[in-house]
Amino acid sequence: MKIEKGEIAVWVSRLLAIMFLFAGTTKLLGSERDIGHFAAWGYPDWFRYVIGSAEVVSAVLLLIRRVSYVGAVGISITLLWAGYTFLVRVPEESWRALPTLIVLVIVGVVGYASRPKHAQ
């Protein structure tokens, strides 16, 4: 059985979609953990809704093969913001930047693999 690159990208994008659907939904529903994090990081509560919405919308786009690269871009933006938060705003949580960077690289590979054919 031969596995195509595109198949791997589809499955990885599905896993990422599940992960970010969950992360965005908890933010939108106002989990105490997320509320506490955003407050500790010095962000207003409304910003949690912005990030949660971006994560949910981007995750849904990851599931739609024709526009999954757009979802990857949206997720990448939220991950870059998370990296900024951990490295600049809250340096005592800088250890969290490494897993964020790893997920960012994975999202970048998925986005690259799923870009439109005319962009290749």
trRosetta pair geometry for C-beta under 8 A, 3 or more apart (Angstrom, degrees):
i j d omega theta_ij theta_ji phi_ij phi_ji
3 7 5.5 -119 -168 73 78 133
3 8 6.3 77 153 -52 115 96
4 7 4.6 102 61 -2 82 102
4 8 7.4 -149 97 -3 48 82
5 8 5.8 -56 -156 34 37 111
5 9 6.4 36 150 -19 68 106
5 113 6.1 -140 151 -144 104 123
6 9 5.6 -53 -148 36 34 113
6 10 6.4 38 152 -23 66 102
6 113 6.8 177 -103 166 51 107
6 114 7.9 108 -137 -92 77 69
7 10 5.6 -52 -150 31 32 113
7 11 6.5 25 155 -12 65 105
8 11 6.0 -59 -150 40 32 106
8 12 6.1 26 156 -14 68 110
8 113 7.8 -73 82 179 90 167
9 12 5.9 -57 -141 42 29 107
9 13 6.0 30 158 -20 65 109
9 109 7.7 -140 -109 131 93 82
9 110 5.3 142 -153 -135 84 68
9 113 3.9 -149 -94 110 144 138
9 114 5.5 177 156 -53 136 92
10 13 5.9 -58 -147 38 26 109
10 14 6.5 29 152 -22 62 105
10 65 7.0 -14 -111 -105 103 104
10 114 8.0 120 -75 -90 59 116
11 14 5.6 -50 -149 31 34 114
11 15 6.6 33 153 -16 64 102
12 15 5.7 -52 -151 37 36 111
12 16 6.3 36 151 -17 66 105
12 106 6.6 -137 178 179 127 104
12 109 7.8 -19 112 93 158 107
12 110 5.3 -142 102 -88 115 117
13 16 5.5 -52 -144 40 34 113
13 17 6.1 42 152 -27 65 103
13 62 4.6 -164 -180 179 97 99
13 63 7.3 175 134 -78 103 39
13 68 5.3 8 -161 -168 156 136
13 71 7.5 92 -162 87 111 131
13 72 7.4 -69 -117 -68 106 102
13 110 4.9 146 -74 -168 88 133
13 114 6.6 47 -64 -44 149 151
14 17 5.5 -50 -147 32 31 115
14 18 6.6 33 153 -19 63 101
14 62 7.5 177 -79 132 30 106
14 63 6.8 74 -107 -106 68 79
15 18 5.8 -50 -151 33 33 111
15 19 6.4 32 151 -18 64 107
16 19 5.5 -57 -149 38 33 113
16 20 6.1 16 160 -6 69 110
16 59 7.3 -153 126 -122 73 80
16 62 5.8 -120 90 -168 105 161
16 75 6.7 23 165 -139 123 171
16 103 7.8 136 -122 -164 103 96
16 106 7.0 179 -80 121 124 114
16 107 6.2 131 -141 -95 152 85
16 110 6.5 -123 2 6 152 171
17 20 6.2 -64 -141 46 26 98
17 21 5.9 33 158 -25 65 108
17 59 4.4 120 -150 -170 65 81
17 60 7.3 111 -152 -71 113 21
17 62 4.1 -162 -77 85 101 124
17 63 5.0 91 -134 -54 165 91
17 71 7.4 -1 -94 163 95 149
18 21 5.8 -52 -142 34 26 113
18 22 6.5 25 158 -16 61 107
18 59 7.7 161 -28 -164 14 123
19 22 6.1 -63 -159 36 26 109
19 23 6.4 19 151 -15 65 111
19 59 7.8 -159 68 -116 56 122
20 23 5.3 -48 -135 41 41 112
20 24 5.8 39 163 -17 70 107
20 55 4.6 -145 -178 -173 95 93
20 56 7.4 -166 137 -78 86 31
20 58 6.3 -57 139 87 150 100
20 59 4.0 -169 91 -77 104 114
20 62 7.4 101 48 5 131 146
20 75 5.8 -86 -88 -112 160 114
20 78 8.0 120 -138 68 122 149
21 24 6.2 -58 -142 42 23 106
21 25 6.0 24 158 -21 61 113
21 55 7.6 -177 -81 139 22 92
21 56 6.1 71 -127 -124 58 67
21 59 4.3 -171 -58 136 73 157
21 60 7.5 96 -92 -55 104 68
22 25 5.9 -58 -143 36 25 110
22 26 6.5 23 160 -18 62 105
23 26 6.2 -57 -152 33 27 107
23 27 6.8 25 152 -16 61 106
23 52 7.8 -150 127 -120 66 69
23 55 5.4 -97 92 175 99 154
24 27 5.7 -57 -154 35 35 112
24 28 6.2 29 153 -16 69 108
24 51 7.6 -148 -118 129 78 64
24 52 4.5 123 -163 -164 67 60
24 53 7.0 149 -166 -50 116 10
24 54 7.3 -151 -116 70 123 49
24 55 3.0 -170 -73 90 111 109
24 56 3.8 -162 123 -47 146 75
24 59 6.3 -146 10 -2 137 131
25 28 5.7 -56 -144 40 33 109
25 29 6.0 23 160 -11 68 111
25 52 7.2 142 -56 -165 11 107
25 56 6.4 101 -60 -90 67 114
26 29 5.9 -59 -139 45 29 104
26 31 4.3 -14 -178 -10 95 132
26 33 7.4 -14 161 63 129 108
26 34 5.6 152 128 -32 95 136
26 52 7.6 -141 70 -120 49 116
27 30 7.7 33 173 -70 30 33
27 31 7.3 -53 -75 23 29 94
27 34 4.8 -161 -104 -168 62 156
27 48 5.0 -158 -171 177 98 87
27 49 7.2 178 140 -88 99 30
27 51 6.0 -97 179 90 164 94
27 52 3.0 -157 93 -81 116 113
27 55 6.9 98 27 34 136 136
28 48 8.0 178 -76 137 35 88
28 49 6.4 78 -113 -126 67 66
28 52 4.1 175 -49 145 77 142
28 53 6.8 102 -86 -62 115 64
28 56 6.7 3 -27 -32 140 140
30 34 7.0 -140 -150 71 27 114
30 35 5.9 35 -166 -56 75 115
30 48 7.6 86 -102 123 64 143
31 34 4.6 84 62 10 90 102
31 35 6.9 -161 89 -6 44 86
32 35 5.6 -54 -143 40 33 112
32 36 6.1 35 156 -20 66 109
33 36 5.9 -60 -151 38 25 111
33 37 6.4 26 153 -20 63 106
34 37 5.6 -51 -144 34 33 112
34 38 6.3 28 161 -14 67 106
34 48 5.9 114 149 -149 109 127
34 52 7.8 57 -180 -72 154 118
35 38 6.3 -59 -149 39 27 105
35 39 6.3 24 155 -16 63 111
35 45 7.0 6 -137 -123 85 99
35 48 6.9 -15 -97 -85 53 169
36 39 5.8 -60 -147 40 29 110
36 40 6.0 26 158 -18 67 110
37 40 5.8 -60 -145 39 28 108
37 41 6.1 19 159 -13 66 112
38 41 5.8 -59 -142 42 29 108
38 43 4.6 -76 -170 69 84 110
38 44 7.9 -36 155 87 114 19
38 45 6.6 110 110 -110 137 46
38 47 6.3 172 -158 78 125 102
38 48 4.6 -77 -57 -69 165 107
39 42 7.8 47 175 -66 30 22
39 43 7.5 -91 -73 57 23 66
39 45 7.5 7 -71 -76 86 80
40 90 7.2 58 131 -110 90 144
41 85 5.5 -1 -157 -164 135 118
41 89 5.8 57 -170 121 85 133
41 90 5.3 -77 -119 -35 76 135
42 89 6.2 -141 43 -175 121 120
42 90 7.8 178 7 -60 102 99
43 47 4.3 -96 171 65 116 147
43 48 7.1 132 112 -48 123 74
44 47 5.3 110 64 -9 70 102
45 48 5.7 -39 -169 16 50 116
45 49 7.7 47 142 -13 67 96
46 49 5.6 -49 -165 31 50 114
46 50 6.7 52 141 -21 72 100
47 50 5.3 -47 -151 32 43 116
47 51 6.3 37 153 -13 71 103
48 51 6.1 -56 -145 41 29 105
48 52 6.0 30 155 -18 64 112
49 52 5.7 -54 -137 42 29 112
49 53 6.0 31 160 -20 64 108
50 53 6.0 -58 -148 36 23 109
50 54 6.4 23 154 -18 61 109
51 54 5.7 -54 -146 37 31 112
51 55 6.3 31 155 -20 65 106
51 78 5.9 115 -151 -134 87 111
51 81 7.3 -140 -109 95 113 146
52 55 5.7 -56 -149 36 30 111
52 56 6.3 25 157 -16 66 107
53 56 5.9 -56 -145 38 31 107
53 57 6.1 24 160 -13 67 110
54 57 6.1 -56 -140 42 26 106
54 58 5.9 23 161 -15 63 115
54 74 5.7 -162 -178 -178 87 105
54 77 7.1 -91 176 84 140 113
54 78 5.4 161 110 -67 125 119
55 58 5.9 -59 -140 42 24 108
55 59 6.1 28 158 -23 62 109
55 74 7.9 176 -94 137 28 107
55 75 7.1 72 -125 -108 64 74
55 78 5.8 70 -74 -92 84 176
56 59 5.7 -55 -146 34 27 112
56 60 6.6 27 155 -18 63 104
57 60 5.9 -55 -152 35 31 110
57 61 6.4 30 151 -17 65 107
57 71 7.9 -155 126 -115 60 82
57 74 6.5 -106 94 180 93 165
58 61 5.5 -54 -148 38 34 113
58 62 6.5 45 150 -28 64 99
58 70 7.8 -140 -129 124 72 68
58 71 4.5 126 -174 -154 63 68
58 72 7.7 158 -173 -38 106 14
58 73 7.8 -138 -130 71 114 55
58 74 3.1 -152 -95 95 119 126
58 75 4.7 168 144 -49 141 74
58 78 7.2 -146 19 -2 157 127
59 62 5.5 -45 -153 24 34 118
59 63 7.2 33 150 -18 60 101
59 71 6.6 128 -74 -162 9 122
59 75 7.3 92 -67 -76 63 113
60 63 5.8 -57 -163 30 38 112
60 64 7.1 26 146 -13 67 105
60 71 7.1 -158 71 -105 44 127
61 64 5.7 -60 -150 37 42 106
61 67 5.2 -79 -162 115 95 104
61 68 6.4 155 141 -114 71 36
61 70 5.1 -87 172 87 143 95
61 71 3.1 179 91 -66 97 100
61 74 6.6 94 45 19 140 136
62 68 5.0 60 -145 -145 41 86
62 71 3.7 -143 -52 121 65 151
62 72 6.6 103 -100 -55 93 67
62 75 7.1 32 -60 -28 126 134
62 110 7.6 19 -142 140 107 139
63 68 7.3 156 19 -99 13 98
63 71 7.6 105 7 -61 54 170
64 67 5.0 9 97 47 112 93
64 68 6.2 -174 75 -60 53 72
64 71 7.6 135 42 -29 84 130
65 68 5.7 -23 -135 -21 28 118
65 114 7.1 -135 -161 -151 62 116
67 70 4.6 -26 177 23 89 121
67 71 6.7 97 124 -19 80 90
68 71 5.3 -49 -156 35 46 116
68 72 6.4 51 146 -23 70 100
68 110 7.3 -88 145 153 115 101
68 111 7.7 -152 125 -108 79 54
68 114 4.4 -53 82 154 114 156
69 72 5.3 -48 -149 33 38 117
69 73 6.6 44 150 -22 65 98
69 111 4.9 95 -141 -157 71 72
69 112 7.9 108 -122 -55 107 15
69 114 4.8 -167 -58 98 83 92
69 115 4.7 88 -100 -94 154 55
69 116 7.0 -103 21 -24 148 68
70 73 5.6 -47 -153 31 35 113
70 74 6.6 36 149 -18 64 103
71 74 5.6 -53 -150 36 35 112
71 75 6.3 32 154 -16 68 105
72 75 5.8 -52 -144 39 32 109
72 76 6.1 38 153 -25 64 107
72 107 5.2 162 -153 176 84 85
72 108 7.2 134 171 -95 118 25
72 110 5.4 -169 -103 95 130 95
72 111 2.9 -171 120 -80 150 101
72 114 6.8 144 -17 54 138 121
73 76 5.5 -54 -148 34 30 116
73 77 6.6 33 153 -22 63 101
73 111 6.2 117 -50 -135 62 141
74 77 5.8 -52 -153 29 32 111
74 78 6.9 25 152 -12 64 103
75 78 5.8 -57 -153 39 36 107
75 79 6.2 34 151 -19 68 109
75 107 4.9 -137 102 -144 122 145
76 79 5.6 -57 -145 39 32 111
76 80 6.2 35 155 -21 66 103
76 104 6.2 89 -132 -145 73 84
76 107 5.4 -175 -72 116 80 130
76 108 6.4 85 -102 -74 126 76
76 111 6.8 -27 -37 -31 130 156
77 80 5.7 -50 -146 34 31 111
77 81 6.5 32 152 -18 62 105
78 81 5.6 -53 -151 37 34 114
78 82 6.4 39 149 -22 65 103
79 82 5.4 -47 -147 33 36 115
79 83 6.5 40 151 -20 64 101
79 100 5.6 163 -164 -176 87 90
79 103 6.0 -150 -122 96 137 103
79 104 4.3 174 133 -85 143 95
79 107 6.5 168 -5 28 153 151
80 83 5.6 -50 -151 34 33 114
80 84 6.5 38 149 -19 64 102
80 104 7.0 100 -62 -121 65 135
81 84 5.5 -50 -150 34 35 114
81 85 6.4 39 149 -23 65 103
82 85 5.5 -51 -150 33 33 115
82 86 6.4 25 156 -13 67 107
82 96 7.7 -98 162 131 102 112
82 100 4.9 -155 108 -135 118 140
83 86 6.0 -59 -145 40 30 105
83 87 5.9 8 165 -2 67 116
83 97 5.3 78 -137 -138 75 92
83 100 5.1 -178 -73 118 80 137
83 101 6.5 83 -102 -67 126 78
83 104 7.2 -7 -43 -44 132 149
84 87 6.4 -70 -136 48 23 96
84 88 5.3 -25 -175 25 66 121
84 89 6.9 56 135 -8 74 101
85 88 7.2 -59 -104 52 10 81
85 89 4.9 -38 -145 42 52 124
85 90 6.0 8 162 22 73 103
85 93 7.8 -21 128 82 85 126
86 89 7.7 9 -26 51 14 84
86 90 6.2 -44 -121 71 35 92
86 91 7.8 85 158 -109 47 32
86 93 5.0 -100 -136 107 80 93
86 94 5.5 127 154 -112 88 37
86 95 7.9 -113 -175 51 123 37
86 96 4.5 -135 -122 74 141 99
86 97 4.4 -174 101 -62 133 84
86 100 6.5 171 13 5 147 150
87 91 6.5 26 -171 -105 31 73
87 94 5.5 73 -104 -122 55 92
87 97 5.2 57 -57 -84 96 146
88 91 7.2 12 -121 -64 8 86
90 93 4.6 14 122 26 111 112
90 94 8.0 -168 107 -50 64 61
91 94 5.1 4 -164 -47 58 112
93 96 4.9 -8 161 10 92 121
94 97 5.5 -25 -171 -2 59 119
95 98 6.7 -38 -176 13 49 108
96 99 6.4 -53 -163 40 53 102
96 100 6.2 55 144 -21 74 112
97 100 5.3 -63 -150 43 36 117
97 101 6.0 40 154 -25 71 105
98 101 5.7 -51 -145 33 30 111
98 102 6.6 32 155 -20 63 103
99 102 5.5 -50 -148 34 37 115
99 103 6.4 34 155 -15 67 103
100 103 6.0 -57 -150 39 30 107
100 104 6.2 36 149 -24 64 108
101 104 5.3 -52 -145 35 33 117
101 105 6.5 36 155 -21 65 100
102 105 5.9 -51 -153 31 31 110
102 106 6.7 29 150 -16 63 105
103 106 5.5 -54 -150 38 36 113
103 107 6.2 37 152 -19 68 105
104 107 5.7 -53 -145 38 30 111
104 108 6.2 35 153 -23 63 106
105 108 5.5 -53 -148 35 31 116
105 109 6.5 32 153 -19 64 102
106 109 5.8 -53 -151 34 31 110
106 110 6.5 29 151 -16 64 106
107 110 5.7 -55 -148 39 33 111
107 111 6.1 35 153 -20 66 108
108 111 5.6 -54 -144 38 29 112
108 112 6.2 30 156 -19 64 107
109 112 5.7 -54 -146 37 29 112
109 113 6.2 26 156 -16 64 110
110 113 5.8 -58 -144 41 28 109
110 114 6.1 6 163 -2 65 116
111 114 6.2 -70 -139 48 24 96
111 115 6.7 50 156 -57 62 87
112 115 6.0 -28 -155 -15 31 115
115 119 4.8 -90 154 79 116 131
115 120 6.6 144 93 -63 110 82
116 119 4.8 89 66 3 84 106
116 120 7.7 -141 100 -19 50 85
117 120 5.7 -48 -159 13 42 118
